[in-house]
Amino acid sequence: MATLEPRLRRRRRLVWGTVLPAIVLLVLAARFLTLPLHMGSAQDAHAAGDGPGVVRAAERLGILNLVERWRAPFVEGTGKSMSGDLEGGRRDLELALSRTGNPQDDCTVRTNLVITISQQADQANEAGDADQEKAFAEEALTLIEEGPEGCLDGSDDGNEGEAGAKQQEQKDKLEEQTGKKEPEEEPEDPEDTKDDESEGEEGEEEKDPKQKELEERNKTGQDEAESERRQAEGQDEGNSGGVDKPW
């Protein structure tokens, strides 16, 4: 019996060493198979504006923390923000942003985080706290500025330009809240242009009589000089008795 016990223990260890990984793989496989269902539930709830529904779907996405570690806190944070829990949503989205591993995922999370902080700025505005509003707006603008290349312009945002468009929309709003937006130049009034042209034409008309008078004086002077020259030539020719030149 003494010699059998070590063998039995080794066999048991081998059995457990084989069975346990198989069980873990089966559980993981089952969870992965249900992931599309949970993601679909989250997307449906988001489309319906159901914040609590998005949060519930996120709680069932815990397995993604092993694969896409940013996904679950991103979905949960988005759901909380939609439900009005901006502080809780911001915490989850900041966690999700710290876990992203590529520019496209970063842009996806960053966009929702910017929107959440922008809403915090709006809340501060409604509460009459201008300083806090500006502080939140500047935080959101900094997030936009620090985003990966291709995010704001939508060329590589991972969402076919939708994330970039939303960020640009928020950027315009936030710049107004912080006073950084440059005022747009007012288009020139066509009536003003016509008035300017009319004034120019009137000015030309006022100058014309003076110019005509000057031209007439010059012409008169030239005529008188020419007449005097001809008279002088005639006198010279008469005195010399020469013949006319064949001009």
Sequence and secondary structure as in RCSB ss.txt:
>XXXX:A:sequence
MATLEPRLRRRRRLVWGTVLPAIVLLVLAARFLTLPLHMGSAQDAHAAGDGPGVVRAAERLGILNLVERWRAPFV
EGTGKSMSGDLEGGRRDLELALSRTGNPQDDCTVRTNLVITISQQADQANEAGDADQEKAFAEEALTLIEEGPEG
CLDGSDDGNEGEAGAKQQEQKDKLEEQTGKKEPEEEPEDPEDTKDDESEGEEGEEEKDPKQKELEERNKTGQDEA
ESERRQAEGQDEGNSGGVDKPW
>XXXX:A:secstr
 TTHHHHHHHHHHHHHHHHHHHHHHHHHHHHHHHHHHHHHHHHHHHHTT HHHHHHHHHTTGGGGGTSTTHHHHH
HHHHHHHTT HHHHHHHHHHHHHH  SHHHHHHHHHHHHHHHHHHHHHHHHTT HHHHHHHHHHHHHHHHTS TT
STTSTTSSSTTHHHHHHHHHHHHHHHHHT S        HHHHHHHHHHHHHHHHHHHHHHHHHHHHHHHHHHHH
HHHHHHHHHHHHHHHT      
